[in-house]
Amino acid sequence: MGELRLSQPACGIAGKPRLTSTDIDILREHVFAQGITSSQEAATLFAINTACTEKCPEWHHYFIDSISGFILHHCYPQGSLDERNAAWLIGMVSTGGTVNSPIELELLFHIIDVSPFVPDSLTIFALQQLQNRHAGRQGRLGRNAPFATTGPGWRRRTHGMPGHERNCAVAGRKSDRP
């Protein structure tokens, strides 16, 4: 397998301990001027996310919007997820079955929120992350990780909204609920 090679601006940014809003502007205007359009570019953004330990508040939205835009608008089937894309996403956000960081968990749930179809494998993986966290097997996320698991947002994401309301298949079939 080939190793990831970063372009000069991306490499410089990944080598910094702190991401700033100026770094995001450089990524947006010079490195990913067309947005994230390939899995190599997505891997670059994941590498930057991992390498920089301190991030400005703007990073959160830029990272989540860029990766979810790539998966939903540049991967086939466009506008939705399939098992292959779900497996790729799980591989990118986790190590040994545990999500690597709170922002990657938030990315996972954001994609589940905005995709009209979510493969069961991705939903099950997301639920396992929450179950592990609440059972004390939190791994790298930690019990105090800044990810809201209370309120209507996470409940709707995982089990509160029937599939027919999201215009998607549930367990491989259309919901027969009115």
PyMOL commands that set and color helices and strands:
alter all, ss='L'
color gray80, all
select helices_A, chain A and resi 8-14+21-31+39-51+57-73+83-93+102-114+120-134+152-160+163-166
alter helices_A, ss='H'
color red, helices_A
select strands_A, chain A and resi 18-19+54-55+94-95+98-99
alter strands_A, ss='S'
color yellow, strands_A
deselect
rebuild
show_as cartoon
